[in-house]
Amino acid sequence: MEQMMKGIALRGIVDIVREMAGPIGVEKLKSAAGEVTFSSSQKYPATLAANLVKQAANIIFGNNNPESEIELGKITSKKFTNMAIGKTMFALMGNNPKIIISSIAKIVGTGIDGFNIRTEVVGASTIKITAIDDPFPVNHSIGMFAGILEQLGKTPVISNKSLDDHTYELLVSWTE
């Protein structure tokens, strides 16, 4: 089954490029990715979204390396938490990083079909995240978790054990 995700997430990536690189950046994104207009409720292949992330990092930061993917992930998490759906989800969970990070499977599940992510609490301030068949660059995911923790006033410490190109385990920890 092809992984699909709602257009609202793809629109978010295009919006980030628009905000950070202007209309010229969006034109570059369209040229590189082939599409930049998405319906919020329609589903699109997750591989298209993953390509948008890679292209957006290149347009915004001038390259697509691990650091730019992490930074784009942080920006993406801030964009999500400022949207109505993100505000609602985080309001329901409070400011507890353990609850928020542990609930990430439910959050991701609202937007992506066919993506398997599991979380396990392994310590007072550590969550193990196992992602299977993730179409996105792992560093983008690291940036998203780091961005969420930073928004909660925590210092993130994240280690990655890649099992293959699209399967990995993250140990997501935080300090005050």
N, C-alpha and C positions, 0 to 999 in steps of 0.2 A: 504494500500500500504506500502510495506516495505521501510524503509528509506535506501537510497543508497548514497554512496559518492565515489568520484574519488580516485583512488589508490595513487595519488600524495601526498595526506594528510597522508595516512597510511605509505607510504615510508618515509615521514618526521619524523614520530614518531620513526620508526626503525632507521633512521639516527641519531636522537638525542640519542637513547640508545647506538648506536655504538660509537658516539663521547664521551659520558660521562661514559660508562661502558665497552667499548671495545667489542671484539668478544665474550667474555664469557657472557657479558650482553645480546648480541643478541641471543645467544644459550639459555639463561634463558628465554628470551622473547618468543622464538619459542616453548620452552617446555610449557610455561604457556598459550600462546595464540593459539598455533597450526599452525601459519602461519606468515612468516616475509618477504615473497617475493611478491611484488605487482607491477602490471603494472600501470604506471602513468595514463593512459587514461581509464582503465577498472574501472567499478563500483563494489563496495563491500558493504556488509551490514554495516550500520553505527554502529550497535551493536558490530561488530568486531572491528571497530576503537575505540569505547568507552572502550572495554575490553583492547585493546592495551594501551590506556592512563592509565588505572588503573594499569596494569602490569608494564608499563614503570616507573610510579611513585614509585612503590614498588622496582623495580630493581635499579633505580638511587639513591633513597633517603633512601632505606631500610625499607620503610613503605608506606602505601597508606592512608594517613590522609589528612585532609583539607589543611594543610600547604604545603605538598608535591605536591598535585594537583594544588595549586595556583602557586607554583614555576615552575612546568612543563608547565603550561599554559603560563607563562611569557617566558619561553624558546621557546615554540612552536610559540608564536607570533613573536619573534625575528627571528626564522628560516624562517617563512613565509615572513616577510618583507625583508629578504635577498635573497629570491628566485626571479627569473625573473618576475613571475606573481605578486608577492607582491610589488616589486620595481615599476613595471608599474602602478599598482593600486594606490599606494601611491604617485607616481609622478604626476598622474592625479588629485589627490585630494589636493595636497599641504600638508602643515604641520598644517592644521586647525583641531584640535581635534573634533570640532562639526561636520564638514563635514565627517571626517573619521568614527567616531563612529555612526553618523546618517546613513551612507552608509553601515553599517555592514550587513544589510539584503542582499544587493546585493553581497557583498563579500562572505558571507556564502553560498548564493544561487548558486555561481559558482561551489561549490564543493559538496553540499549535496542536494539530492532530498527528498522531503517529510518532510522537517523541517520548521516549521513556526516560524519566528522571526520578531517582529515589533519594530520599534524605534519611539520615540516621544521626541522632544526637549521640556523640561519643565523648562529651565532656561538658563541663559547666558553661564553657564559652567556645565550643567547637562542634561543628556540624560536618558530617561527611556527605558529600553529594556525588552520586554516581549518575553519569549521563551516558545513555546508550543511543547511538545513531543521531547525535546532535549535528545538524547541518552547519551550525555556526562555528567560527573560529573559537577555540577554547579560550583564547585571551580576551575575546569580547565577553564571554561569560564571566571570567575572572573579574573584569572591569565592572560588570553589572553588580556582582556581589560586593565588591569593594565599594562601589558607589552607594549602594544601599546602606552598608555599615557606616560609611562616612556621614551620610545624611542623618544617621542616628547618633552621631557624635562619638562613634567608636573608631578605633584604629584597626584596620583589617590586616590579618596575616593569612595569606592564602598560598597553599602549596598544591601542585598539580602532578598527578601521575597519569600520563596519557597511556592508554592501553592500545589504541590505534588512532587513525586520523579523526574518527568521530565518536570515540568512546573514551571517557576519562573519569578519574576520581579527583575531586577537590576536597581538601581539608580546609574549611573556612572557619577561622578563629578570629577573635577580636579582643582588644583590651580597651580599657576606659580611656 
